Amino acid sequence: MPPELSARRHNGCCNKFHFRLKGNALNTTYGLLKFSALCGLMTLFAGCSGFGKTAETAEEAQTTTQSSSENPLRYRARVHTELASNYFQRGQMAVALEELNEAVRLDAKYGVAHSILGLVYADLGDLVKAEASFKTAVAVAPAEGDIRNNYGSFLCRQSRAKEGLEQFDAALRLPLYSTPNIALENAGSCALAASLIRPAESYFARLVQIQPLNSRGYQGLAAIALKTSRFDEVRRQVRMGLNAQPTSPELYFYGACAERRLSDKATEDSYTQQLRSRFVDSPLNEQLRKGGCD
């Protein structure tokens, strides 16, 4: 059954695109790995730290950061685009569209504006306009890894994994791409959702190599090992993931499921209790209670 995907906005920086898969319990859990879009894109602005500011504050910040060498039209387009990003985060889609349309009117070759326009149209369900915006973004700014990451995420949410992975790979080949961890996590999640096990494992292994203290890579490898019934490997990846940051309900869930299969009741109970106490609102608690590991 094809994946059912949905985007949700969150407050603050580093917007995540979550997707869930229809099907058995394991599909649901590994589908909780996250697509990351806006955080990487916002590195093209002043930085992620200012993303949660109000639109008015963002405009003031941008007014003080214009480079002396920056084209005035590009600068104005950048300001309108950052304002649009803030409005998008707040769910004010009509205003976000106004700001983005003004940005591309001022500078039709500003790829960031086209890319965020793609995100907005995708959120509104206008997939034709969304894809057209992403294609334009890539055409005018082919060397921007964050733009290719956003387009790849969009394609994966449309069950077009092969095309999406091509965009992630293109981003990862760019020598100046500053956030390859985002593309690697997204690519791994996309490949796993499409049951492309070997590519998914490769992406997550690369993520672990470049960010050994980030749990996301271990979480992805644990999900793959659970899907392929390699329970000793699940155990190993979960333990490594729990020694990194951030901890997640998925890690405890995968750990409990693996220990159940390995007949280690004490460790299974420990993971189950930690999942219940640390992530009380996680739906994985109920799934685990019902025995949903297969």
VOSE-545427 format. One line per 8 residues: their letters; for each residue z, x, y of C-alpha. Coordinates in pm, 1 decimal. Each point is the difference from the previous one (the first is absolute). Last residue first. Example, Ala and Ser with C-alpha at 12.3 -4.5 7.8 and 13.67 -1.06 7.14 Angstrom:
! residues 2
SA> 714.0/1367.0/-106.0 ~ 66.0/-137.0/-344.0 .
! end
This chain:
! residues 294
DCGGKRLQ> 1348.0/538.0/-691.1 ~ 321.1/64.2/195.9 ~ 103.7/-357.9/73.8 ~ 319.8/-39.0/-200.6 ~ 112.5/-309.1/190.3 ~ 279.1/195.6/168.5 ~ -254.0/267.4/92.8 ~ -217.1/-251.8/178.7 .
ENLPSDVF> 302.4/-147.2/173.0 ~ 102.5/337.5/133.4 ~ -361.6/91.8/78.7 ~ -2.9/-278.7/258.2 ~ 190.1/240.5/228.9 ~ 268.6/-167.3/210.6 ~ 294.8/198.0/-139.2 ~ -168.9/334.2/39.2 .
RSRLQQTY> 285.5/249.4/-20.7 ~ 238.7/-202.9/-219.3 ~ -248.7/-165.6/-235.5 ~ -224.8/305.1/-36.0 ~ 306.0/217.8/-53.5 ~ 129.0/-234.3/-268.7 ~ -332.0/-5.7/-183.8 ~ -32.5/376.4/20.6 .
SDETAKDS> 348.1/45.3/-148.7 ~ -62.0/-265.2/-266.8 ~ -313.9/182.9/-112.9 ~ 192.3/326.5/-3.9 ~ 267.0/-147.0/-228.0 ~ -250.9/-182.4/-220.7 ~ -206.3/307.4/-84.2 ~ -235.9/-159.2/-251.5 .
LRREACAG> -308.7/190.2/122.0 ~ -178.0/-327.8/73.1 ~ 298.0/-124.6/198.9 ~ 21.2/338.6/168.8 ~ -358.8/-39.5/118.1 ~ 55.7/-348.2/138.7 ~ 319.6/104.0/179.8 ~ -171.1/301.3/154.4 .
YFYLEPST> -302.8/-199.6/112.4 ~ 231.0/-251.0/167.6 ~ 214.0/268.4/161.1 ~ -311.1/169.5/138.7 ~ -149.1/-331.7/112.1 ~ 313.0/-90.9/196.5 ~ -62.1/300.7/224.6 ~ 167.0/326.3/93.6 .
PQANLGMR> -156.6/173.0/297.4 ~ 25.2/288.1/-49.3 ~ 23.5/250.2/-286.5 ~ 251.7/45.7/-283.4 ~ -67.8/-357.7/-107.1 ~ -368.0/86.0/-33.0 ~ 71.6/293.0/-229.4 ~ 209.2/-218.6/-226.8 .
VQRRVEDF> -264.8/-271.3/5.3 ~ -274.9/250.6/-84.5 ~ 186.4/136.2/-301.4 ~ 97.1/-340.0/-141.8 ~ -352.8/-130.8/46.1 ~ -126.4/308.8/-184.0 ~ 234.3/-72.0/-290.7 ~ -132.7/-357.2/4.3 .
RSTKLAIA> -367.5/80.1/-35.7 ~ -107.0/-362.2/-58.1 ~ -323.3/23.3/206.7 ~ 117.3/-249.3/261.8 ~ 340.3/165.6/9.8 ~ -158.1/342.2/52.4 ~ -216.9/-136.6/281.1 ~ 297.1/-161.2/175.1 .
ALGQYGRS> 200.4/321.3/-36.4 ~ -285.2/201.1/151.6 ~ -10.7/-236.6/297.7 ~ 375.7/19.8/51.2 ~ -12.0/378.6/-26.7 ~ -261.2/10.0/275.3 ~ 196.4/-235.8/221.2 ~ 330.2/186.8/-38.5 .
NLPQIQVL> -63.3/250.3/279.2 ~ 175.2/335.7/-45.4 ~ -294.5/156.3/-184.4 ~ -241.5/-91.2/280.8 ~ -318.5/207.9/-41.0 ~ 21.7/35.9/-376.3 ~ 144.8/-346.7/-57.4 ~ -292.8/-153.0/188.2 .
RAFYSEAP> -243.1/201.4/-211.3 ~ 160.8/-143.6/-313.1 ~ -28.7/-347.8/152.0 ~ -371.9/41.4/58.3 ~ -64.8/145.9/-345.1 ~ 194.1/-272.8/-175.9 ~ -200.1/-266.7/180.2 ~ -327.3/173.9/-88.8 .
RILSAALA> 100.8/9.3/-367.7 ~ 124.7/-358.4/-13.8 ~ -281.1/-191.5/165.2 ~ 167.1/-332.4/-79.6 ~ -132.9/-151.8/326.5 ~ 352.0/-35.9/138.0 ~ 63.9/357.4/-110.7 ~ -300.8/126.5/193.8 .
CSGANELA> 107.0/-179.4/316.8 ~ 359.0/117.5/-25.1 ~ -110.3/358.9/-55.9 ~ -246.2/-18.3/287.1 ~ 262.0/-145.5/232.6 ~ 254.9/264.4/-90.2 ~ -259.5/276.5/37.6 ~ -127.7/-138.8/330.2 .
INPTSYLP> 351.5/-10.1/143.9 ~ 89.7/347.2/-128.9 ~ -316.0/137.3/162.1 ~ 161.0/-49.8/343.4 ~ -139.6/268.0/233.4 ~ -369.8/-16.3/-80.5 ~ -133.5/322.2/156.7 ~ -169.8/136.3/-312.7 .
LRLAADFQ> -171.7/-331.4/-82.8 ~ -46.4/-21.5/-376.7 ~ 296.2/-237.5/-34.4 ~ -162.2/-251.8/233.7 ~ -321.0/-1.4/-203.9 ~ 204.8/-46.5/-316.7 ~ 176.4/-298.8/155.7 ~ -335.2/-150.4/99.8 .
ELGEKARS> -148.9/52.2/-347.4 ~ 314.3/-151.7/-149.5 ~ -64.9/-319.8/194.2 ~ -357.5/-23.0/-123.5 ~ 111.9/32.8/-362.3 ~ 293.7/-235.4/52.3 ~ -192.3/-294.2/138.6 ~ 259.5/-265.5/-86.3 .
QRCLFSGY> -2.8/-124.7/362.9 ~ 340.2/158.0/61.8 ~ -152.8/325.7/-117.7 ~ -270.9/-26.3/263.2 ~ 254.2/-52.8/277.5 ~ 207.6/295.9/-113.6 ~ -309.9/220.1/-2.4 ~ -88.6/-110.9/350.7 .
NNRIDGEA> 348.7/84.0/123.8 ~ -4.9/340.8/-168.6 ~ -344.9/69.4/142.2 ~ 137.7/-66.9/348.5 ~ 301.9/221.2/-63.5 ~ -225.2/283.9/-114.8 ~ -194.5/14.8/325.3 ~ -306.5/221.5/-62.1 .
PAVAVATK> -251.2/-284.9/-21.0 ~ 88.2/-132.1/348.3 ~ -294.2/-209.6/123.6 ~ -126.9/-102.8/-343.3 ~ 345.7/-34.4/-153.9 ~ 114.0/-234.8/275.5 ~ -324.7/-197.0/-17.7 ~ 46.4/-50.5/-372.0 .
FSAEAKVL> 359.1/-109.6/57.8 ~ -106.0/-252.5/263.2 ~ -275.1/-144.6/-221.2 ~ 249.2/-25.8/-284.4 ~ 243.7/-199.4/211.4 ~ -273.7/-220.3/145.3 ~ -107.2/-104.2/-348.6 ~ 358.2/-25.7/-125.6 .
DGLDAYVL> 113.1/-253.8/258.1 ~ 334.4/-75.1/-165.3 ~ 209.2/36.5/315.6 ~ 173.2/306.5/-143.8 ~ -339.9/147.2/-81.7 ~ -117.1/-67.6/355.2 ~ 306.0/180.7/137.4 ~ -37.1/298.2/-233.1 .
GLISHAVG> -369.0/33.1/82.4 ~ 77.6/-8.5/372.3 ~ 246.9/278.7/-74.0 ~ -289.8/203.2/-137.4 ~ -233.9/-86.0/287.0 ~ 261.1/112.3/253.1 ~ 62.3/322.5/-189.8 ~ -372.1/76.5/-9.5 .
YKADLRVA> -44.9/30.5/375.0 ~ -379.8/12.4/18.8 ~ -40.8/-331.7/182.8 ~ 218.9/124.4/285.1 ~ 81.6/-248.9/274.8 ~ -135.0/-300.9/-185.7 ~ 168.5/129.2/-317.0 ~ 337.1/1.2/177.3 .
ENLEELAV> -55.8/-338.0/165.8 ~ -71.0/-153.9/-337.6 ~ 312.4/165.9/-132.4 ~ 221.8/-139.1/276.1 ~ -136.4/-351.7/-39.8 ~ 35.1/19.3/-378.7 ~ 363.7/104.2/30.0 ~ 61.9/-289.4/237.9 .
AMQGRQFY> -136.8/-247.1/-255.1 ~ 193.3/164.5/-282.8 ~ 348.4/-14.6/142.4 ~ 166.0/77.4/-333.6 ~ 248.8/248.0/144.1 ~ -159.3/293.7/-179.2 ~ -338.9/-113.8/122.8 ~ 131.5/-13.8/357.8 .
NSALETHV> 120.8/357.1/-37.9 ~ -331.8/112.9/-140.9 ~ -184.7/-177.6/280.5 ~ 202.9/192.2/259.0 ~ -94.4/320.8/-178.0 ~ -364.4/-100.5/9.2 ~ 10.3/-94.7/368.0 ~ 150.9/338.5/84.9 .
RARYRLPN> -254.9/184.9/-213.3 ~ -289.1/-184.7/163.9 ~ 135.6/100.1/340.6 ~ 21.0/364.1/-109.3 ~ -347.0/-10.2/-151.9 ~ -136.7/-140.4/327.8 ~ 176.3/270.8/200.4 ~ -134.2/281.4/-225.6 .
ESSSQTTT> 291.0/217.2/-101.6 ~ 9.7/356.7/132.7 ~ 307.0/-48.5/220.8 ~ 169.1/-169.5/-291.3 ~ 150.1/-340.2/66.3 ~ 364.7/-9.2/-105.5 ~ 182.5/-164.3/290.6 ~ -200.7/-322.6/4.1 .
QAEEATEA> 31.1/-17.4/-378.3 ~ 376.4/-32.0/20.8 ~ -22.5/-276.1/260.0 ~ -249.0/-186.9/-216.1 ~ 227.6/35.6/-301.6 ~ 291.4/-139.0/198.1 ~ -201.0/-309.3/93.0 ~ -116.9/-52.2/-356.1 .
TKGFGSCG> 353.5/18.1/-129.9 ~ 99.3/308.5/-189.8 ~ -7.9/9.8/-381.4 ~ -282.9/251.2/-9.3 ~ 167.0/264.9/209.8 ~ 121.9/217.8/-285.2 ~ -331.3/-19.0/-180.2 ~ -174.4/240.3/232.2 .
AFLTMLGC> -179.4/12.2/337.7 ~ -310.1/-158.0/-148.1 ~ -206.3/129.7/-291.6 ~ 321.3/19.3/-202.3 ~ -10.0/-378.7/29.3 ~ -266.2/-21.8/-267.6 ~ 224.8/157.2/-259.0 ~ 276.0/-247.5/76.7 .
LASFKLLG> -246.3/-287.1/23.5 ~ -125.0/9.4/-356.5 ~ 231.0/63.2/-288.0 ~ -71.6/-186.3/-325.3 ~ 316.7/-39.5/-198.9 ~ 99.8/14.8/-363.3 ~ 118.7/-350.1/-87.2 ~ -300.2/-44.5/-225.9 .
YTTNLANG> 174.3/218.0/-253.1 ~ 257.8/-271.9/-37.0 ~ -229.2/-300.8/-21.1 ~ -230.6/170.1/-247.9 ~ 299.9/85.1/-214.5 ~ 113.3/-361.4/-6.0 ~ -328.4/-138.3/-122.0 ~ -284.5/-135.6/208.5 .
KLRFHFKN> -75.5/-52.1/366.6 ~ 25.9/318.0/199.2 ~ 201.3/48.6/312.3 ~ -105.9/184.4/312.6 ~ 195.7/135.9/288.3 ~ -152.9/139.3/316.9 ~ 252.4/213.0/176.0 ~ 39.1/48.1/375.6 .
CCGNHRRA> 133.9/344.3/80.6 ~ 180.1/-67.1/322.7 ~ 220.8/-289.6/97.2 ~ 5.4/-357.9/-115.4 ~ -191.7/-97.1/-310.2 ~ -337.1/-164.4/-47.2 ~ -108.0/-150.2/-330.2 ~ -332.8/33.7/-178.4 .
SLEPPM> -82.1/-193.4/-317.0 ~ -175.5/88.2/-320.5 ~ -70.9/-194.2/-315.4 ~ -130.7/243.6/-257.2 ~ -275.0/-108.1/-238.5 ~ 92.2/-144.6/-338.4 .
! end
